[in-house]
Amino acid sequence: MVTDQSTPLTGRPRVAILFGGRSSEHAVSCVTAAGVMGAIDKNKYEVIPIGIAKSGQWVLASGDTSDWSLSSAALPEVAPSGKTVTLAEVGGEHQLIVTEPNAVPQELGSVDVVFPLLHGPWGEDGTIQGLLELSDTRYVGAGVLASAVGMDKHYMKVVFESAGLSVGPYVAVTDREWTTDAEAVRKRVDKLGYPVFVKPARAGSSMGISKVDSMEGLDAAIEEARRHDLKLVIEAGIVGREIECAVLQGRGTSAPRTSMPGEIAVAAGEHQFYDFAAKYVEDGAAALSCPADMPDEAIARVRELAAVAFDAVGAEGLSRVDFFYTPAGELIINEINTMPGFTPKSMYPQMWAASGLAYGDLIDELIHLALTRKTGLR
């Protein structure tokens, strides 16, 4: 049955900020949550921080943003607790319940919307989204299918190709293929030419990604990527500038909104590409130019194709779409990220800020979109 709960809620909505998680991007998720909790309008929303420990346990978390800061010396982490938080439907409302051994469960009240700030598997890949869908709980961001497709770089490319988007040469490598016939995999990769980028198929934040300049470095890069995911995508290196575009779901039946495209410049030195340290740890390691220095027609084309990619996977809420812009003027899509980095220094909020939508207003708009969309099939 399709339920229609699209009527806007009144009063001060309760927003559960969900972060941490079981993936290798646990620390990035914590930092993202700190950014959102620091910018969300507390006069407009009641905020409930819920952390997910690496074990998978849900706990009531600190709302002090300094507890979730990131530095090169320490990575924030949600600690397990003797008290577990669960989300349950009680009397037609979505209630937060706290349980602990030998104690009566404690109800914390209803939740109007969940804001999942989870990166990687078991959070960004449709799993949490499925849990929320089962209880008709409203949440920010893409649904089950879009999240799963956006997480898997292999099937993402298949969907993009079917939508007529230009995709660079690549090979997908499964665990069975690598463990039973590694030489056949090497031969397939060799046909791509070097350099190549070896990536876990279902990880983000540049986790486990290596640039490989020759066959000699391939096996080590594959094993490094397999630490994060046994399924891999190996992509041919493309000569071109890396251009990004932020996409925001339109209100009602309106088309997706797109930011001005941005371009990342990575400081010379240890970073061969936009890696984890450049993204989150080292100040000044990367800089964003927005709008990117491109002809007007190329800027318009980036925005058009970003909206096509958003619709191709069936995204909702937010996504960041990344392209290569070649010297010949061709735009080759790299990937879509349905839960992009969302700290104040992340590219998605920065592109919207440069396009006229400030960080706090962006958070407010995403919550509005979640509160007013239908639950169930849509």
VOPAGU-2260 file (C-alpha; in pm, 1 decimal, decimal comma):
REM VOPAGU-2260
SITE   aa  ch    i         X         Y         Z
SITE  MET   A    0       0,0       0,0       0,0
SITE  VAL   A    1     129,8     346,5     -87,7
SITE  THR   A    2      97,9     586,3     203,2
SITE  ASP   A    3      72,7     959,5     154,5
SITE  GLN   A    4     223,3    1147,0     446,2
SITE  SER   A    5     341,3    1447,7     247,3
SITE  THR   A    6     159,1    1707,7     458,3
SITE  PRO   A    7     418,6    1931,8     626,1
SITE  LEU   A    8     451,9    1883,0     999,7
SITE  THR   A    9     387,0    2167,4    1242,2
SITE  GLY   A   10     578,3    2260,5    1555,7
SITE  ARG   A   11     947,3    2202,1    1621,7
SITE  PRO   A   12    1052,2    1882,4    1440,6
SITE  ARG   A   13    1275,6    1635,3    1618,1
SITE  VAL   A   14    1573,5    1547,2    1399,7
SITE  ALA   A   15    1784,0    1240,9    1478,5
SITE  ILE   A   16    2141,1    1289,7    1352,4
SITE  LEU   A   17    2272,1     940,1    1274,6
SITE  PHE   A   18    2648,3     900,1    1236,3
SITE  GLY   A   19    2949,8     674,0    1287,8
SITE  GLY   A   20    2874,8     330,0    1150,1
SITE  ARG   A   21    3058,7       9,5    1072,7
SITE  SER   A   22    3249,8     113,9     760,8
SITE  SER   A   23    3608,9     232,3     724,4
SITE  GLU   A   24    3465,1     584,8     686,8
SITE  HIS   A   25    3347,2     590,4    1049,3
SITE  ALA   A   26    3565,9     887,1    1144,7
SITE  VAL   A   27    3461,6    1091,1     839,7
SITE  SER   A   28    3098,5    1035,9     935,6
SITE  CYS   A   29    3168,6    1167,4    1286,3
SITE  VAL   A   30    3329,5    1480,9    1145,7
SITE  THR   A   31    3035,3    1531,1     910,5
SITE  ALA   A   32    2797,6    1506,1    1206,2
SITE  ALA   A   33    2998,3    1767,6    1394,7
SITE  GLY   A   34    2961,0    2006,2    1102,7
SITE  VAL   A   35    2585,6    1955,3    1078,6
SITE  MET   A   36    2526,0    1976,1    1453,8
SITE  GLY   A   37    2726,4    2296,6    1466,5
SITE  ALA   A   38    2525,3    2461,9    1189,3
SITE  ILE   A   39    2169,5    2332,1    1230,3
SITE  ASP   A   40    1919,4    2584,1    1367,7
SITE  LYS   A   41    1854,5    2466,7    1724,8
SITE  ASN   A   42    1568,3    2714,4    1756,7
SITE  LYS   A   43    1392,4    2546,9    1465,3
SITE  TYR   A   44    1478,5    2181,1    1528,2
SITE  GLU   A   45    1525,5    1960,5    1832,4
SITE  VAL   A   46    1842,6    1763,5    1760,3
SITE  ILE   A   47    1908,7    1413,9    1891,9
SITE  PRO   A   48    2261,1    1283,3    1821,0
SITE  ILE   A   49    2270,9     905,6    1772,0
SITE  GLY   A   50    2604,3     738,4    1715,5
SITE  ILE   A   51    2658,2     395,5    1565,5
SITE  ALA   A   52    2962,2     219,6    1710,7
SITE  LYS   A   53    3186,1      10,9    1486,3
SITE  SER   A   54    3017,9    -294,7    1638,8
SITE  GLY   A   55    2684,1    -172,1    1500,0
SITE  GLN   A   56    2539,3     -67,7    1835,9
SITE  TRP   A   57    2325,9     249,1    1836,0
SITE  VAL   A   58    2396,8     479,7    2131,5
SITE  LEU   A   59    2298,1     824,8    2251,1
SITE  ALA   A   60    2592,8    1042,0    2153,2
SITE  SER   A   61    2738,8    1370,2    2267,5
SITE  GLY   A   62    2611,0    1684,9    2102,6
SITE  ASP   A   63    2942,3    1860,9    2171,8
SITE  THR   A   64    3094,8    1909,7    1827,1
SITE  SER   A   65    3449,0    1920,2    1970,4
SITE  ASP   A   66    3411,2    1551,3    2060,1
SITE  TRP   A   67    3395,7    1465,8    1689,2
SITE  SER   A   68    3678,9    1676,1    1546,7
SITE  LEU   A   69    3934,3    1525,4    1311,9
SITE  SER   A   70    4308,8    1574,2    1320,3
SITE  SER   A   71    4610,5    1390,3    1190,0
SITE  ALA   A   72    4679,1    1270,3    1544,6
SITE  ALA   A   73    4338,2    1132,5    1640,4
SITE  LEU   A   74    4031,9     999,6    1465,7
SITE  PRO   A   75    3694,3    1039,2    1639,5
SITE  GLU   A   76    3505,4     721,5    1717,6
SITE  VAL   A   77    3165,8     636,1    1864,8
SITE  ALA   A   78    3226,3     423,6    2175,3
SITE  PRO   A   79    3003,6     127,5    2268,0
SITE  SER   A   80    2771,8     177,3    2564,3
SITE  GLY   A   81    2578,6     -25,5    2817,4
SITE  LYS   A   82    2267,1     148,6    2686,0
SITE  THR   A   83    2138,9      72,4    2337,5
SITE  VAL   A   84    1912,2     297,7    2132,7
SITE  THR   A   85    1652,7     148,7    1900,2
SITE  LEU   A   86    1400,0     307,7    1666,8
SITE  ALA   A   87    1057,1     150,8    1695,8
SITE  GLU   A   88     702,9     228,1    1589,9
SITE  VAL   A   89     488,8     268,4    1899,3
SITE  GLY   A   90     126,2     373,3    1872,6
SITE  GLY   A   91     176,1     496,6    1516,8
SITE  GLU   A   92     474,5     714,0    1609,2
SITE  HIS   A   93     845,1     655,6    1550,7
SITE  GLN   A   94     989,0     634,6    1898,9
SITE  LEU   A   95    1345,4     621,7    2025,5
SITE  ILE   A   96    1377,6     353,7    2291,9
SITE  VAL   A   97    1677,0     314,9    2525,1
SITE  THR   A   98    1736,8     -33,2    2665,6
SITE  GLU   A   99    1993,1    -169,0    2909,0
SITE  PRO   A  100    2025,7    -501,6    3091,2
SITE  ASN   A  101    1790,9    -554,6    3387,5
SITE  ALA   A  102    1615,1    -220,3    3336,4
SITE  VAL   A  103    1278,1    -107,4    3208,1
SITE  PRO   A  104    1307,5      34,2    2850,9
SITE  GLN   A  105    1297,4     412,9    2843,0
SITE  GLU   A  106    1106,4     602,8    2575,5
SITE  LEU   A  107    1278,8     919,1    2454,3
SITE  GLY   A  108     990,0    1038,0    2242,4
SITE  SER   A  109     904,6    1047,1    1876,5
SITE  VAL   A  110    1131,9    1132,2    1584,4
SITE  ASP   A  111    1006,0    1329,6    1285,9
SITE  VAL   A  112    1303,4    1279,6    1055,1
SITE  VAL   A  113    1635,0    1096,9    1054,7
SITE  PHE   A  114    1939,7    1266,2     901,5
SITE  PRO   A  115    2177,5     979,3     813,6
SITE  LEU   A  116    2532,1    1113,3     788,4
SITE  LEU   A  117    2681,7     772,0     725,5
SITE  HIS   A  118    2947,9     708,0     463,9
SITE  GLY   A  119    3031,0     375,0     303,6
SITE  PRO   A  120    2876,9      27,4     348,8
SITE  TRP   A  121    2606,7     -28,3     611,4
SITE  GLY   A  122    2489,0     329,1     590,6
SITE  GLU   A  123    2528,2     492,4     251,9
SITE  ASP   A  124    2450,2     177,6      53,0
SITE  GLY   A  125    2076,5     139,8     114,2
SITE  THR   A  126    2092,8     -71,6     430,3
SITE  ILE   A  127    1999,0     203,2     678,0
SITE  GLN   A  128    1757,1     342,0     421,4
SITE  GLY   A  129    1580,4       4,2     407,6
SITE  LEU   A  130    1552,5      -4,4     785,7
SITE  LEU   A  131    1391,5     339,4     786,5
SITE  GLU   A  132    1160,8     250,7     499,2
SITE  LEU   A  133    1029,7     -52,1     691,0
SITE  SER   A  134     900,5     175,5     967,9
SITE  ASP   A  135     778,7     457,1     736,0
SITE  THR   A  136    1031,7     690,0     896,9
SITE  ARG   A  137    1117,6     999,7     698,1
SITE  TYR   A  138    1487,6    1054,8     632,0
SITE  VAL   A  139    1722,5    1281,7     442,1
SITE  GLY   A  140    1875,6    1165,7     116,4
SITE  ALA   A  141    1849,9     890,5    -140,8
SITE  GLY   A  142    1633,2     582,1    -106,4
SITE  VAL   A  143    1730,6     215,1    -105,6
SITE  LEU   A  144    1796,6     156,2    -475,8
SITE  ALA   A  145    1964,4     490,1    -548,1
SITE  SER   A  146    2186,6     448,6    -242,2
SITE  ALA   A  147    2288,3      96,4    -343,0
SITE  VAL   A  148    2360,2     191,3    -705,8
SITE  GLY   A  149    2546,5     504,1    -598,4
SITE  MET   A  150    2762,2     299,1    -361,1
SITE  ASP   A  151    2864,9      34,0    -613,5
SITE  LYS   A  152    3099,4     190,9    -869,2
SITE  HIS   A  153    3045,9    -100,1   -1108,3
SITE  TYR   A  154    2667,2     -90,0   -1129,8
SITE  MET   A  155    2676,5     289,2   -1113,2
SITE  LYS   A  156    2867,6     286,7   -1442,4
SITE  VAL   A  157    2621,4      38,7   -1594,3
SITE  VAL   A  158    2332,0     271,5   -1508,2
SITE  PHE   A  159    2517,0     576,9   -1639,6
SITE  GLU   A  160    2590,9     404,9   -1970,0
SITE  SER   A  161    2225,3     309,2   -2006,4
SITE  ALA   A  162    2133,1     676,4   -1954,7
SITE  GLY   A  163    2364,7     779,9   -2239,1
SITE  LEU   A  164    2638,2     929,8   -2021,5
SITE  SER   A  165    3001,3     892,5   -2127,8
SITE  VAL   A  166    3194,0     655,5   -1898,0
SITE  GLY   A  167    3570,5     593,8   -1908,0
SITE  PRO   A  168    3726,8     249,4   -1969,1
SITE  TYR   A  169    3725,9      20,1   -1665,4
SITE  VAL   A  170    3717,2    -339,8   -1548,0
SITE  ALA   A  171    3523,9    -479,6   -1252,4
SITE  VAL   A  172    3698,8    -750,5   -1051,8
SITE  THR   A  173    3517,8    -985,6    -814,1
SITE  ASP   A  174    3674,8   -1182,4    -529,2
SITE  ARG   A  175    3626,3   -1509,5    -720,8
SITE  GLU   A  176    3799,0   -1373,2   -1031,2
SITE  TRP   A  177    4102,6   -1251,1    -838,5
SITE  THR   A  178    4143,7   -1559,2    -618,9
SITE  THR   A  179    4093,2   -1816,4    -898,4
SITE  ASP   A  180    4266,8   -1649,1   -1193,9
SITE  ALA   A  181    4469,9   -1344,4   -1097,9
SITE  GLU   A  182    4667,0   -1359,4   -1422,0
SITE  ALA   A  183    4349,2   -1316,2   -1627,7
SITE  VAL   A  184    4269,9   -1006,6   -1421,9
SITE  ARG   A  185    4617,6    -867,2   -1484,6
SITE  LYS   A  186    4573,1    -915,0   -1858,7
SITE  ARG   A  187    4236,8    -735,0   -1855,7
SITE  VAL   A  188    4387,3    -444,0   -1663,9
SITE  ASP   A  189    4689,0    -433,0   -1895,4
SITE  LYS   A  190    4457,0    -365,7   -2189,2
SITE  LEU   A  191    4343,5     -43,9   -2018,0
SITE  GLY   A  192    4696,9      95,3   -2031,6
SITE  TYR   A  193    4872,9     272,1   -1746,9
SITE  PRO   A  194    4827,8     459,6   -1523,5
SITE  VAL   A  195    4516,7     303,9   -1370,4
SITE  PHE   A  196    4327,0     375,2   -1051,3
SITE  VAL   A  197    4246,2      73,5    -834,8
SITE  LYS   A  198    3937,8     130,6    -620,9
SITE  PRO   A  199    3719,9     -65,2    -378,8
SITE  ALA   A  200    3384,1     -88,8    -556,3
SITE  ARG   A  201    3186,0       9,1    -246,7
SITE  ALA   A  202    3392,2     257,3     -46,9
SITE  GLY   A  203    3428,2     632,7     -54,1
SITE  SER   A  204    3637,8     917,5      85,9
SITE  SER   A  205    3926,1     784,4    -127,7
SITE  MET   A  206    3962,0     487,0     107,1
SITE  GLY   A  207    4182,1     213,9     -40,9
SITE  ILE   A  208    4236,5     393,2    -372,9
SITE  SER   A  209    4577,5     371,0    -538,8
SITE  LYS   A  210    4721,8     516,6    -855,8
SITE  VAL   A  211    4927,2     250,5   -1036,0
SITE  ASP   A  212    5179,1     348,7   -1302,0
SITE  SER   A  213    5292,7       1,6   -1410,9
SITE  MET   A  214    5213,0    -368,4   -1381,7
SITE  GLU   A  215    5469,8    -400,1   -1102,2
SITE  GLY   A  216    5251,8    -204,9    -861,5
SITE  LEU   A  217    4920,0    -362,7    -952,7
SITE  ASP   A  218    4905,1    -658,6    -713,7
SITE  ALA   A  219    4988,5    -448,0    -407,1
SITE  ALA   A  220    4724,5    -190,1    -503,8
SITE  ILE   A  221    4464,9    -463,7    -551,4
SITE  GLU   A  222    4539,3    -613,0    -211,1
SITE  GLU   A  223    4517,6    -269,0     -49,7
SITE  ALA   A  224    4177,2    -208,1    -209,4
SITE  ARG   A  225    4060,4    -555,8    -103,5
SITE  ARG   A  226    4113,6    -454,8     258,5
SITE  HIS   A  227    3807,0    -233,0     212,8
SITE  ASP   A  228    3599,3    -435,6     -35,0
SITE  LEU   A  229    3651,3    -770,9    -207,4
SITE  LYS   A  230    3490,4    -629,9    -520,9
SITE  LEU   A  231    3703,3    -379,0    -713,3
SITE  VAL   A  232    3678,5    -136,9   -1001,1
SITE  ILE   A  233    3996,7     -57,2   -1191,4
SITE  GLU   A  234    3975,2     250,7   -1411,1
SITE  ALA   A  235    4195,2     375,5   -1689,9
SITE  GLY   A  236    4362,9     703,8   -1613,1
SITE  ILE   A  237    4193,5     988,7   -1798,8
SITE  VAL   A  238    4374,8    1303,7   -1900,1
SITE  GLY   A  239    4145,8    1583,1   -1792,5
SITE  ARG   A  240    4045,0    1821,6   -1520,4
SITE  GLU   A  241    3831,5    1694,0   -1231,8
SITE  ILE   A  242    3506,4    1890,2   -1221,3
SITE  GLU   A  243    3234,3    1845,7    -959,2
SITE  CYS   A  244    2873,8    1957,6    -940,2
SITE  ALA   A  245    2638,4    1956,8    -641,5
SITE  VAL   A  246    2279,9    1847,2    -703,4
SITE  LEU   A  247    1982,5    1919,7    -477,7
SITE  GLN   A  248    1640,0    1765,2    -524,1
SITE  GLY   A  249    1375,1    2004,6    -649,2
SITE  ARG   A  250    1069,0    2079,7    -440,1
SITE  GLY   A  251     754,0    1892,9    -532,9
SITE  THR   A  252     769,1    1791,2    -897,0
SITE  SER   A  253    1037,9    2045,3    -987,7
SITE  ALA   A  254    1356,1    1928,9   -1159,1
SITE  PRO   A  255    1678,9    1879,3    -960,8
SITE  ARG   A  256    1873,4    2194,9    -879,9
SITE  THR   A  257    2243,7    2216,1    -963,0
SITE  SER   A  258    2522,8    2431,1    -825,5
SITE  MET   A  259    2788,3    2603,0   -1027,0
SITE  PRO   A  260    3057,3    2344,4   -1110,4
SITE  GLY   A  261    3370,5    2340,0    -898,1
SITE  GLU   A  262    3727,1    2227,0    -957,2
SITE  ILE   A  263    3967,0    2084,1    -700,5
SITE  ALA   A  264    4329,4    2189,8    -703,6
SITE  VAL   A  265    4550,2    1958,9    -494,7
SITE  ALA   A  266    4866,1    2117,7    -360,3
SITE  ALA   A  267    5188,5    1983,0    -503,4
SITE  GLY   A  268    5379,1    1743,5    -279,5
SITE  GLU   A  269    5275,5    1405,7    -143,6
SITE  HIS   A  270    4924,5    1399,6    -293,2
SITE  GLN   A  271    4907,2    1245,1    -640,3
SITE  PHE   A  272    4529,2    1283,6    -630,8
SITE  TYR   A  273    4251,3    1406,3    -403,5
SITE  ASP   A  274    4312,4    1150,5    -127,1
SITE  PHE   A  275    4183,8    1115,4     231,8
SITE  ALA   A  276    4442,5    1344,9     390,3
SITE  ALA   A  277    4386,3    1617,1     133,0
SITE  LYS   A  278    4010,6    1594,5     186,1
SITE  TYR   A  279    3988,2    1588,0     563,3
SITE  VAL   A  280    4316,7    1624,5     751,0
SITE  GLU   A  281    4561,7    1870,0     599,9
SITE  ASP   A  282    4454,4    2233,3     583,8
SITE  GLY   A  283    4554,6    2391,1     256,0
SITE  ALA   A  284    4613,9    2056,7      81,6
SITE  ALA   A  285    4325,9    2122,6    -158,3
SITE  ALA   A  286    4139,2    2427,9    -278,9
SITE  LEU   A  287    3808,0    2464,9    -461,3
SITE  SER   A  288    3749,3    2701,8    -749,8
SITE  CYS   A  289    3378,9    2762,8    -799,3
SITE  PRO   A  290    3269,4    2835,5   -1059,8
SITE  ALA   A  291    3538,4    2639,0   -1238,9
SITE  ASP   A  292    3730,6    2821,4   -1509,7
SITE  MET   A  293    3540,0    2679,7   -1806,4
SITE  PRO   A  294    3349,5    2819,1   -2105,5
SITE  ASP   A  295    2987,2    2905,9   -2029,3
SITE  GLU   A  296    2860,8    2628,5   -2255,7
SITE  ALA   A  297    3075,4    2372,1   -2071,5
SITE  ILE   A  298    2943,2    2492,3   -1735,4
SITE  ALA   A  299    2587,0    2457,0   -1860,5
SITE  ARG   A  300    2663,9    2107,9   -1991,1
SITE  VAL   A  301    2813,2    1995,4   -1658,0
SITE  ARG   A  302    2500,0    2109,3   -1476,2
SITE  GLU   A  303    2274,6    1939,2   -1730,7
SITE  LEU   A  304    2461,1    1607,9   -1712,8
SITE  ALA   A  305    2476,4    1619,6   -1331,6
SITE  ALA   A  306    2095,8    1639,7   -1322,1
SITE  VAL   A  307    2075,9    1350,5   -1572,2
SITE  ALA   A  308    2298,6    1138,3   -1346,6
SITE  PHE   A  309    2089,6    1229,6   -1039,2
SITE  ASP   A  310    1771,6    1116,8   -1213,2
SITE  ALA   A  311    1938,3     809,7   -1369,7
SITE  VAL   A  312    1999,0     648,7   -1029,3
SITE  GLY   A  313    1670,0     781,2    -886,4
SITE  ALA   A  314    1843,5     998,1    -626,1
SITE  GLU   A  315    1662,2    1210,6    -368,8
SITE  GLY   A  316    1782,6    1486,1    -139,9
SITE  LEU   A  317    2143,7    1544,6    -235,4
SITE  SER   A  318    2424,1    1410,4    -451,2
SITE  ARG   A  319    2760,6    1521,8    -580,6
SITE  VAL   A  320    2844,4    1426,7    -938,8
SITE  ASP   A  321    3206,6    1416,6   -1054,5
SITE  PHE   A  322    3333,1    1450,7   -1412,5
SITE  PHE   A  323    3654,5    1458,6   -1610,7
SITE  TYR   A  324    3676,3    1750,4   -1852,9
SITE  THR   A  325    3920,0    1651,6   -2126,8
SITE  PRO   A  326    4137,0    1886,3   -2336,2
SITE  ALA   A  327    3904,3    1807,2   -2629,3
SITE  GLY   A  328    3609,5    1943,2   -2430,9
SITE  GLU   A  329    3451,6    1602,9   -2359,2
SITE  LEU   A  330    3278,2    1542,5   -2026,2
SITE  ILE   A  331    3327,4    1191,5   -1890,5
SITE  ILE   A  332    3133,9    1104,8   -1575,4
SITE  ASN   A  333    3340,3     958,7   -1293,6
SITE  GLU   A  334    3085,3     891,3   -1020,5
SITE  ILE   A  335    2787,3    1005,3    -818,1
SITE  ASN   A  336    2800,6    1023,0    -439,9
SITE  THR   A  337    2455,7    1011,7    -277,9
SITE  MET   A  338    2594,2    1103,7      65,8
SITE  PRO   A  339    2890,0    1327,3     -16,8
SITE  GLY   A  340    3128,4    1469,2     238,1
SITE  PHE   A  341    2923,1    1725,2     427,8
SITE  THR   A  342    3164,1    1901,4     660,8
SITE  PRO   A  343    3184,0    2281,2     621,4
SITE  LYS   A  344    3506,7    2236,0     419,6
SITE  SER   A  345    3365,0    1958,6     199,0
SITE  MET   A  346    3313,9    2030,4    -167,7
SITE  TYR   A  347    2936,0    1977,9    -174,4
SITE  PRO   A  348    2849,6    2252,6      78,4
SITE  GLN   A  349    3123,2    2477,2     -58,6
SITE  MET   A  350    2980,9    2458,7    -410,6
SITE  TRP   A  351    2634,6    2548,5    -284,5
SITE  ALA   A  352    2777,2    2832,6     -76,2
SITE  ALA   A  353    2949,7    2967,4    -387,8
SITE  SER   A  354    2615,6    2933,9    -569,9
SITE  GLY   A  355    2427,0    3134,9    -308,1
SITE  LEU   A  356    2301,5    2871,4     -58,9
SITE  ALA   A  357    2479,7    2886,7     276,1
SITE  TYR   A  358    2564,3    2575,1     480,7
SITE  GLY   A  359    2294,0    2625,3     742,9
SITE  ASP   A  360    2031,4    2702,6     478,8
SITE  LEU   A  361    2136,7    2390,8     285,9
SITE  ILE   A  362    2082,9    2175,2     596,0
SITE  ASP   A  363    1743,6    2336,5     646,9
SITE  GLU   A  364    1642,7    2268,6     285,5
SITE  LEU   A  365    1743,9    1901,8     306,2
SITE  ILE   A  366    1537,8    1853,6     622,1
SITE  HIS   A  367    1242,6    2029,8     456,5
SITE  LEU   A  368    1264,9    1795,9     155,8
SITE  ALA   A  369    1267,4    1492,8     386,1
SITE  LEU   A  370     978,5    1613,2     600,7
SITE  THR   A  371     752,5    1685,6     304,1
SITE  ARG   A  372     813,9    1383,4      82,4
SITE  LYS   A  373     593,6    1076,5      85,3
SITE  THR   A  374     683,4     762,1     274,5
SITE  GLY   A  375     643,3     420,6     116,9
SITE  LEU   A  376     664,4     371,4    -260,1
SITE  ARG   A  377     714,3     697,1    -446,7
